Amino acid sequence: MKARYKKYLKIYMIPIVFIATSFIFTTFAWFAYSGLRKVSTEVDVKAWYIELSKSGEVVTNDIVITLDDVYPGMETVDEIVNIENKGDSDAKLSYKIVSARILDSSINGESLENNQFLSDSLSHDYPFHVNIDLSKNYIAAGGDTSTFEVSVSWPLDSGNDELDSLWGMNAYNFQQDEQRKLIENSSYEVRPAVQIVISIVAEQFIDTNSSSDMRYTLGDTILYDVLLNKRCESVSNTCLSTTVIDTNNTLGDVNVTLLPSLYGNYLTSDFANYNSKLDEFTSNWTAPSRGLSANDLLYIVSKDVNNTLLNGDDISPQIVGNLSYGNRINTEIARGINSNGYYTFMNDKFSYLVHSGCYWTNSNYNETNAFAFGKLNDLKSEIYPKSKSEECKVIPVIIAPKNNL
């Protein structure tokens, strides 16, 4: 195994250039809103001031991240840009992959669908992984913030030797061809193996069904009475402290998904009796509910594109990456199971998922195990396979109608 790693290090010294071009200005800009008042038309002028900063320093429009080499076992490179709305108008945030070139293959990311596909592909379809995340898709007026994060990593052992070898051979041939062109023409500019251009976009927030619902952001706390099926004011036996676990609840969504506090008095069970214990616990509820799945948890924790890892017997620890596109969530879980793997995430990032005991999900792992989650140590928690014959707590997820909130 060590000999193979040494071989990788010789083959995979591939330059990568990652360019994020932001079209969000860091100085004041103005735009007009028109509105009717009585019989005359007036124009309201509002301040549009979106500031980007990195490590406490204001950054300019162009954010350039350059890596001279990427290789198996490289230390993860992580860049975070903080985005703050200092104006008086709400803003919608998004990012767009303007272009991507992998060796000699160029891809265009003009449409939203292609953008999502490209982001997913860069995260999962190569031995190295480029992961991108926006913590929130909006920033409210008056100082609200979001973060744009990019990580680049290459696990020492990806678990796919065939893909590793193919990529290494193609990359080596690409480099040799680039050097040949330089020898033939001294003015030729040698291209990096990978080049990606991304733009961060801030637009006026407009209420549409696909717009993020700013009232219900991932991680928000809501008190909800499960007996009366509505929001409540103080914690009691039926008024539970809950956390929003929708990663992007939109204005078109009629419900909000809520996870009750892990520190409630829940029933315990082996996995065979999971459903009966769930029904027993919620028998007097009028609030709609369901079981908690491994998918629910992975959608949440995969938003940390630096520290949420898949760990397994035959692979190096590797960043999970964004799982929101297509069927990627199920592909990832299958990969984890095939690697006899488990997932770890940082306690300080997802405190509402941290508990020293164990909780079942309703998701099967294999014939003898099911997915459970709990605290691993002071720094990390885990989503892991647990014997179905053992007991863990059973927790429901509340499906709260927005009309009752």
PALO-277299 format. One record per residue (C-alpha): residue in three letters; residue number from 1; x negated, y negated, z. Coordinates in Angstrom, 1 decimal, padded with zeros to 4 digits. Each point is the difference from the previous one (the first is absolute). Layout:
N
<ALA NUM <X Y Z>>
...
END
This chain:
405
<MET 1 <000.0 000.0 000.0>>
<LYS 2 <-002.8 -002.5 000.9>>
<ALA 3 <-001.6 000.7 -003.4>>
<ARG 4 <003.2 -000.9 -001.8>>
<TYR 5 <000.2 -003.3 001.9>>
<LYS 6 <-003.5 -000.9 -001.0>>
<LYS 7 <001.0 000.7 -003.6>>
<TYR 8 <002.9 -002.3 000.3>>
<LEU 9 <-002.1 -002.8 001.3>>
<LYS 10 <-002.3 000.2 -003.0>>
<ILE 11 <002.9 000.1 -002.5>>
<TYR 12 <002.5 -002.4 001.5>>
<MET 13 <-002.0 -003.3 000.4>>
<ILE 14 <002.7 -001.9 -002.0>>
<PRO 15 <000.3 -003.8 000.1>>
<ILE 16 <003.5 -001.3 000.7>>
<VAL 17 <001.3 -003.5 -000.3>>
<PHE 18 <003.2 -000.9 001.7>>
<ILE 19 <001.4 -003.4 -000.8>>
<ALA 20 <003.1 -001.5 001.7>>
<THR 21 <001.0 -003.2 -001.6>>
<SER 22 <002.5 -002.0 002.0>>
<PHE 23 <002.3 -002.5 -001.5>>
<ILE 24 <001.1 -001.3 003.4>>
<PHE 25 <-001.4 -003.5 000.5>>
<THR 26 <-001.7 -001.0 003.3>>
<THR 27 <000.9 -003.7 -000.4>>
<PHE 28 <003.3 -001.7 000.1>>
<ALA 29 <002.3 000.5 -003.0>>
<TRP 30 <003.5 -001.3 -000.4>>
<PHE 31 <003.1 001.2 -001.8>>
<ALA 32 <003.5 -001.2 -000.1>>
<TYR 33 <003.3 001.5 001.0>>
<SER 34 <003.2 -001.5 -001.4>>
<GLY 35 <003.3 -000.1 001.9>>
<LEU 36 <003.3 -001.8 -000.4>>
<ARG 37 <001.1 -002.4 002.6>>
<LYS 38 <003.5 -001.6 -000.5>>
<VAL 39 <000.1 -001.3 -003.5>>
<SER 40 <-003.6 -000.7 -000.5>>
<THR 41 <-002.9 002.3 -000.7>>
<GLU 42 <-003.0 -000.3 002.3>>
<VAL 43 <-003.3 001.8 000.0>>
<ASP 44 <-001.5 001.4 003.2>>
<VAL 45 <-003.8 000.2 -000.1>>
<LYS 46 <-001.6 002.6 002.3>>
<ALA 47 <-003.6 000.7 000.9>>
<TRP 48 <-001.5 003.2 -001.5>>
<TYR 49 <-003.1 000.8 001.9>>
<ILE 50 <-001.3 003.6 000.1>>
<GLU 51 <-003.4 000.5 001.5>>
<LEU 52 <-002.3 003.0 -000.4>>
<SER 53 <-002.7 000.7 002.4>>
<LYS 54 <-002.6 002.7 000.6>>
<SER 55 <-001.8 000.4 003.4>>
<GLY 56 <001.4 -003.3 001.1>>
<GLU 57 <-001.3 -001.9 -003.0>>
<VAL 58 <002.3 -001.5 -002.6>>
<VAL 59 <-000.7 001.7 -003.4>>
<THR 60 <000.5 -001.4 -003.5>>
<ASN 61 <002.2 001.2 -002.7>>
<ASP 62 <-002.4 002.7 -001.2>>
<ILE 63 <-000.8 002.9 002.4>>
<VAL 64 <-002.8 002.1 -001.3>>
<ILE 65 <-001.0 003.3 001.5>>
<THR 66 <-003.0 001.6 -001.6>>
<LEU 67 <-001.6 003.4 000.7>>
<ASP 68 <-003.3 000.9 -001.6>>
<ASP 69 <000.5 003.7 000.5>>
<VAL 70 <002.7 002.5 001.1>>
<TYR 71 <-000.8 003.6 000.9>>
<PRO 72 <001.3 002.9 002.0>>
<GLY 73 <-000.2 -000.6 003.7>>
<MET 74 <-000.3 -003.8 -000.4>>
<GLU 75 <001.0 -002.2 002.9>>
<THR 76 <003.5 -001.3 -000.7>>
<VAL 77 <000.0 -003.6 -001.2>>
<ASP 78 <003.0 -001.9 001.3>>
<GLU 79 <001.0 -003.6 -000.7>>
<ILE 80 <002.9 -001.8 001.6>>
<VAL 81 <001.4 -003.3 -001.1>>
<ASN 82 <002.4 -001.8 002.3>>
<ILE 83 <002.8 -001.9 -001.7>>
<GLU 84 <001.8 -002.8 001.9>>
<ASN 85 <003.0 -002.1 -001.0>>
<LYS 86 <-000.7 -003.5 001.2>>
<GLY 87 <002.8 -001.5 -002.1>>
<ASP 88 <003.7 -000.4 000.6>>
<SER 89 <001.4 002.5 -002.5>>
<ASP 90 <000.1 003.8 000.3>>
<ALA 91 <-002.2 001.9 -002.4>>
<LYS 92 <000.1 003.4 -001.7>>
<LEU 93 <-003.3 001.8 -000.2>>
<SER 94 <-001.2 002.6 -002.4>>
<TYR 95 <-003.2 001.2 -001.7>>
<LYS 96 <-000.4 001.0 -003.6>>
<ILE 97 <-002.7 002.1 -001.6>>
<VAL 98 <-000.7 -002.1 -003.0>>
<SER 99 <-002.5 002.5 -001.6>>
<ALA 100 <-001.9 003.1 000.9>>
<ARG 101 <-002.8 001.8 -001.8>>
<ILE 102 <-001.3 003.4 001.0>>
<LEU 103 <-003.2 000.7 -002.0>>
<ASP 104 <001.1 -000.6 -003.6>>
<SER 105 <003.7 000.3 000.6>>
<SER 106 <001.9 -003.3 000.5>>
<ILE 107 <003.4 -000.2 001.5>>
<ASN 108 <002.5 -002.9 -000.1>>
<GLY 109 <002.1 -000.7 003.0>>
<GLU 110 <002.5 -002.5 -001.4>>
<SER 111 <003.2 001.5 001.2>>
<LEU 112 <001.0 000.6 003.6>>
<GLU 113 <000.4 003.7 -000.6>>
<ASN 114 <-003.5 000.2 -001.5>>
<ASN 115 <-001.3 -002.0 002.9>>
<GLN 116 <001.4 002.5 002.5>>
<PHE 117 <-001.3 002.9 -002.1>>
<LEU 118 <-003.5 -001.5 -000.2>>
<SER 119 <-000.1 -000.8 003.7>>
<ASP 120 <001.0 003.6 000.8>>
<SER 121 <-002.5 001.4 -002.6>>
<LEU 122 <-002.9 -002.0 001.3>>
<SER 123 <000.8 001.2 003.5>>
<HIS 124 <000.4 003.7 -000.7>>
<ASP 125 <-001.1 001.1 -003.4>>
<TYR 126 <-003.8 -000.4 000.1>>
<PRO 127 <-002.7 001.3 002.4>>
<PHE 128 <-000.5 -003.6 001.2>>
<HIS 129 <003.1 -001.8 001.4>>
<VAL 130 <001.0 -003.7 -000.4>>
<ASN 131 <002.8 -000.7 002.4>>
<ILE 132 <002.0 -003.2 000.1>>
<ASP 133 <002.6 -001.2 002.5>>
<LEU 134 <002.1 -003.1 000.8>>
<SER 135 <001.1 000.1 003.6>>
<LYS 136 <003.1 -001.9 -000.8>>
<ASN 137 <001.6 -001.0 -003.4>>
<TYR 138 <001.0 -003.4 001.3>>
<ILE 139 <-001.2 -002.9 002.1>>
<ALA 140 <002.6 -002.2 001.6>>
<ALA 141 <-000.5 -003.8 000.1>>
<GLY 142 <-001.7 -001.6 003.0>>
<GLY 143 <-003.0 002.2 000.6>>
<ASP 144 <001.0 003.6 -000.7>>
<THR 145 <-002.8 002.3 -001.1>>
<SER 146 <-000.8 003.1 -002.0>>
<THR 147 <-003.2 001.9 -000.8>>
<PHE 148 <-001.3 001.3 -003.3>>
<GLU 149 <-002.4 002.9 000.5>>
<VAL 150 <-002.2 001.9 -002.4>>
<SER 151 <-002.1 003.1 000.9>>
<VAL 152 <-002.4 001.9 -002.2>>
<SER 153 <-001.2 003.5 001.1>>
<TRP 154 <-001.4 003.2 -001.3>>
<PRO 155 <000.2 003.0 002.4>>
<LEU 156 <-003.0 002.3 000.1>>
<ASP 157 <002.2 003.0 -000.9>>
<SER 158 <003.3 -001.0 -001.7>>
<GLY 159 <001.2 003.6 -000.1>>
<ASN 160 <000.0 000.1 -003.8>>
<ASP 161 <-003.4 001.2 -001.2>>
<GLU 162 <001.2 000.2 -003.7>>
<LEU 163 <001.1 -003.7 000.0>>
<ASP 164 <-003.2 -001.1 001.8>>
<SER 165 <-002.2 001.8 -002.5>>
<LEU 166 <002.0 -001.3 -003.0>>
<TRP 167 <-000.1 -003.6 001.2>>
<GLY 168 <-003.7 000.3 000.8>>
<MET 169 <-000.8 001.3 -003.5>>
<ASN 170 <002.1 -002.7 -001.7>>
<ALA 171 <-001.4 -002.7 002.1>>
<TYR 172 <-003.6 001.1 -000.7>>
<ASN 173 <000.7 000.0 -003.7>>
<PHE 174 <001.6 -003.4 000.2>>
<GLN 175 <-003.1 -001.4 001.8>>
<GLN 176 <-002.4 001.5 -002.5>>
<ASP 177 <002.0 -001.5 -002.8>>
<GLU 178 <000.0 -003.4 001.6>>
<GLN 179 <-003.8 000.1 000.5>>
<ARG 180 <-000.4 001.1 -003.6>>
<LYS 181 <002.0 -003.1 -001.2>>
<LEU 182 <-002.3 -002.2 002.2>>
<ILE 183 <-003.1 001.5 -001.6>>
<GLU 184 <001.4 -000.6 -003.4>>
<ASN 185 <001.0 -003.5 000.8>>
<SER 186 <-001.7 -001.9 002.8>>
<SER 187 <002.9 -002.5 000.2>>
<TYR 188 <002.6 002.7 000.7>>
<GLU 189 <001.7 -000.2 003.4>>
<VAL 190 <000.1 003.4 001.6>>
<ARG 191 <003.6 000.7 001.2>>
<PRO 192 <000.8 001.4 003.4>>
<ALA 193 <001.7 003.4 -000.1>>
<VAL 194 <003.2 -001.3 001.6>>
<GLN 195 <001.5 -003.5 -000.3>>
<ILE 196 <003.3 -001.1 001.5>>
<VAL 197 <001.6 -003.4 -000.1>>
<ILE 198 <002.8 -000.8 002.4>>
<SER 199 <002.0 -003.1 000.6>>
<ILE 200 <001.9 -000.9 003.2>>
<VAL 201 <003.2 -001.9 -000.8>>
<ALA 202 <002.0 -002.3 002.3>>
<GLU 203 <003.4 -001.0 -001.4>>
<GLN 204 <003.0 -001.8 001.3>>
<PHE 205 <002.1 002.4 002.1>>
<ILE 206 <003.3 000.7 -001.7>>
<ASP 207 <002.8 002.1 001.5>>
<THR 208 <000.4 003.0 -002.2>>
<ASN 209 <000.9 003.7 000.9>>
<SER 210 <-003.7 000.9 -000.5>>
<SER 211 <-001.4 -002.8 002.2>>
<SER 212 <-001.3 000.9 003.4>>
<ASP 213 <002.4 -000.5 002.8>>
<MET 214 <-002.0 -002.3 002.3>>
<ARG 215 <002.3 000.9 003.0>>
<TYR 216 <-001.2 003.6 000.1>>
<THR 217 <-003.8 000.4 -000.4>>
<LEU 218 <-001.9 003.2 000.7>>
<GLY 219 <-000.9 000.1 003.7>>
<ASP 220 <002.7 -002.5 001.2>>
<THR 221 <001.8 000.8 003.3>>
<ILE 222 <003.8 000.2 000.0>>
<LEU 223 <002.3 000.9 002.9>>
<TYR 224 <002.7 002.3 -001.2>>
<ASP 225 <003.0 001.5 001.8>>
<VAL 226 <000.4 003.5 -001.4>>
<LEU 227 <003.4 000.5 001.7>>
<LEU 228 <001.5 -003.2 -001.4>>
<ASN 229 <-002.0 000.1 -003.2>>
<LYS 230 <-001.1 -003.6 000.1>>
<ARG 231 <-002.8 -002.3 001.2>>
<CYS 232 <-000.2 -000.6 003.8>>
<GLU 233 <-001.7 -002.4 002.3>>
<SER 234 <-001.6 002.0 002.9>>
<VAL 235 <-001.4 003.5 000.3>>
<SER 236 <002.3 002.6 001.6>>
<ASN 237 <000.9 003.7 -000.4>>
<THR 238 <001.6 -000.7 -003.3>>
<CYS 239 <-001.7 -003.3 -001.0>>
<LEU 240 <-003.3 001.3 -001.3>>
<SER 241 <-003.2 -001.8 -000.8>>
<THR 242 <-000.7 000.9 -003.7>>
<THR 243 <-002.6 -000.8 -002.7>>
<VAL 244 <000.7 -000.7 -003.7>>
<ILE 245 <-001.8 002.8 -001.9>>
<ASP 246 <001.1 -001.1 -003.6>>
<THR 247 <-003.3 -000.9 -001.7>>
<ASN 248 <001.9 -002.5 -002.2>>
<ASN 249 <003.6 -000.5 000.8>>
<THR 250 <001.7 -002.1 -002.7>>
<LEU 251 <003.0 -002.2 -000.2>>
<GLY 252 <001.7 002.6 -002.1>>
<ASP 253 <-000.3 002.7 002.8>>
<VAL 254 <003.2 000.4 002.0>>
<ASN 255 <-001.8 001.7 002.9>>
<VAL 256 <-003.1 -000.4 002.2>>
<THR 257 <-001.9 003.1 001.2>>
<LEU 258 <-000.9 -000.3 003.7>>
<LEU 259 <-002.2 002.3 002.1>>
<PRO 260 <000.9 -000.1 003.7>>
<SER 261 <-002.8 -000.5 002.5>>
<LEU 262 <-002.1 003.1 000.6>>
<TYR 263 <000.3 -000.5 003.7>>
<GLY 264 <003.6 000.9 000.3>>
<ASN 265 <001.4 003.2 001.6>>
<TYR 266 <000.2 002.4 -002.9>>
<LEU 267 <000.7 003.7 -000.1>>
<THR 268 <-002.8 002.5 -000.6>>
<SER 269 <000.2 003.0 -002.3>>
<ASP 270 <-001.9 002.5 -002.1>>
<PHE 271 <000.3 -000.6 -003.7>>
<ALA 272 <002.7 002.6 -000.6>>
<ASN 273 <002.4 -001.9 002.2>>
<TYR 274 <-000.9 -003.4 -001.3>>
<ASN 275 <003.3 -000.8 -001.7>>
<SER 276 <002.2 001.3 002.9>>
<LYS 277 <-002.0 -002.2 002.5>>
<LEU 278 <000.3 -003.0 -002.3>>
<ASP 279 <003.7 000.5 -000.3>>
<GLU 280 <000.4 000.5 003.7>>
<PHE 281 <-001.9 -003.2 000.8>>
<THR 282 <002.0 -002.2 -002.4>>
<SER 283 <003.4 001.7 000.6>>
<ASN 284 <001.6 -003.1 001.6>>
<TRP 285 <-001.6 -002.5 -002.4>>
<THR 286 <002.1 -001.9 -002.5>>
<ALA 287 <-003.2 -001.3 -001.7>>
<PRO 288 <-000.9 002.1 -003.0>>
<SER 289 <-003.3 001.9 000.5>>
<ARG 290 <-002.3 002.6 -001.5>>
<GLY 291 <-003.2 001.8 000.8>>
<LEU 292 <-003.4 -001.6 -000.3>>
<SER 293 <-002.1 001.3 -002.9>>
<ALA 294 <-003.7 000.2 -000.7>>
<ASN 295 <000.8 -002.1 -003.1>>
<ASP 296 <001.3 -002.8 002.3>>
<LEU 297 <-003.2 000.0 002.0>>
<LEU 298 <-002.4 000.2 -003.0>>
<TYR 299 <001.8 -002.8 -001.9>>
<ILE 300 <-000.7 -002.2 003.0>>
<VAL 301 <-003.6 000.9 001.0>>
<SER 302 <-001.2 000.2 -003.6>>
<LYS 303 <000.3 -003.8 -000.2>>
<ASP 304 <-003.3 -000.1 001.9>>
<VAL 305 <-002.2 000.5 -003.0>>
<ASN 306 <-003.2 000.1 002.0>>
<ASN 307 <000.5 002.2 003.1>>
<THR 308 <002.9 002.4 -000.6>>
<LEU 309 <-001.7 003.2 -001.0>>
<LEU 310 <000.7 003.6 -001.2>>
<ASN 311 <-002.3 002.4 001.8>>
<GLY 312 <-000.3 003.7 -001.0>>
<ASP 313 <-002.1 003.1 000.0>>
<ASP 314 <-001.4 -000.2 -003.6>>
<ILE 315 <000.0 -003.8 -000.5>>
<SER 316 <-001.7 -003.0 001.5>>
<PRO 317 <002.2 -002.5 001.9>>
<GLN 318 <001.5 -002.2 -002.7>>
<ILE 319 <002.3 -003.0 -000.1>>
<VAL 320 <003.6 001.0 -000.8>>
<GLY 321 <000.8 -003.1 -002.0>>
<ASN 322 <003.4 -001.4 -001.1>>
<LEU 323 <002.7 002.6 -000.4>>
<SER 324 <002.9 -002.1 -001.2>>
<TYR 325 <-000.1 000.9 -003.8>>
<GLY 326 <002.0 002.8 -001.5>>
<ASN 327 <-000.4 003.4 001.6>>
<ARG 328 <-003.4 -000.9 001.5>>
<ILE 329 <001.2 000.6 003.6>>
<ASN 330 <000.8 003.6 -000.7>>
<THR 331 <-003.1 000.6 -002.0>>
<GLU 332 <-002.0 -001.4 003.0>>
<ILE 333 <001.7 002.2 002.5>>
<ALA 334 <-000.6 003.1 -002.2>>
<ARG 335 <-003.7 -001.0 -000.2>>
<GLY 336 <-000.2 -000.3 003.7>>
<ILE 337 <001.6 003.4 000.6>>
<ASN 338 <-002.2 001.6 -002.6>>
<SER 339 <-003.1 -001.4 001.8>>
<ASN 340 <001.3 001.3 003.4>>
<GLY 341 <-000.1 -003.7 000.7>>
<TYR 342 <001.3 -002.6 002.5>>
<TYR 343 <000.3 -003.8 -000.1>>
<THR 344 <-001.4 -002.5 002.4>>
<PHE 345 <000.9 -003.7 000.4>>
<MET 346 <-001.0 -002.8 002.3>>
<ASN 347 <001.9 -000.6 003.2>>
<ASP 348 <-000.4 -003.8 -000.1>>
<LYS 349 <001.5 -000.2 -003.5>>
<PHE 350 <003.2 002.0 000.8>>
<SER 351 <000.5 -000.2 003.7>>
<TYR 352 <003.7 001.0 -000.3>>
<LEU 353 <-001.1 003.5 -001.3>>
<VAL 354 <-002.4 000.6 002.9>>
<HIS 355 <000.9 002.4 002.8>>
<SER 356 <-002.1 002.4 002.1>>
<GLY 357 <002.5 002.8 -000.4>>
<CYS 358 <001.1 001.7 -003.2>>
<TYR 359 <003.0 -000.6 -002.2>>
<TRP 360 <001.4 002.2 -002.7>>
<THR 361 <000.8 -001.2 -003.5>>
<ASN 362 <002.6 001.9 -002.0>>
<SER 363 <-002.7 000.9 -002.6>>
<ASN 364 <-001.3 003.5 -000.6>>
<TYR 365 <-003.8 000.6 -000.3>>
<ASN 366 <-000.1 003.7 -000.6>>
<GLU 367 <001.5 003.2 001.3>>
<THR 368 <-001.4 -000.3 003.4>>
<ASN 369 <-000.4 -003.8 000.4>>
<ALA 370 <001.9 -003.2 -000.3>>
<PHE 371 <-001.1 -003.7 000.0>>
<ALA 372 <-000.2 -001.6 003.4>>
<PHE 373 <-001.6 -003.3 001.1>>
<GLY 374 <-001.6 -001.3 003.1>>
<LYS 375 <-003.0 -001.9 001.5>>
<LEU 376 <-003.4 001.6 -000.8>>
<ASN 377 <-002.2 -002.3 002.1>>
<ASP 378 <-000.2 -003.7 001.1>>
<LEU 379 <-000.6 -001.1 -003.6>>
<LYS 380 <002.0 002.3 -002.2>>
<SER 381 <003.2 001.9 -000.3>>
<GLU 382 <000.7 003.0 -002.3>>
<ILE 383 <002.6 001.6 -002.2>>
<TYR 384 <-000.9 003.6 000.2>>
<PRO 385 <001.2 003.7 -000.4>>
<LYS 386 <001.3 001.4 003.3>>
<SER 387 <001.2 003.6 000.6>>
<LYS 388 <003.8 000.2 -000.4>>
<SER 389 <000.2 002.1 003.2>>
<GLU 390 <-001.3 -002.9 002.2>>
<GLU 391 <002.2 -002.8 001.4>>
<CYS 392 <-000.1 -003.7 -000.9>>
<LYS 393 <002.5 -002.8 000.5>>
<VAL 394 <002.7 -000.6 -002.6>>
<ILE 395 <000.7 -003.6 -001.0>>
<PRO 396 <002.7 -001.3 -002.4>>
<VAL 397 <-000.2 -002.8 -002.5>>
<ILE 398 <002.8 -002.5 000.0>>
<ILE 399 <001.6 -001.1 -003.3>>
<ALA 400 <001.3 -003.4 001.1>>
<PRO 401 <002.5 -001.8 -002.3>>
<LYS 402 <-001.1 -003.6 -000.6>>
<ASN 403 <003.6 -001.1 000.5>>
<ASN 404 <-000.4 001.0 003.6>>
<LEU 405 <-003.3 -001.8 000.5>>
END
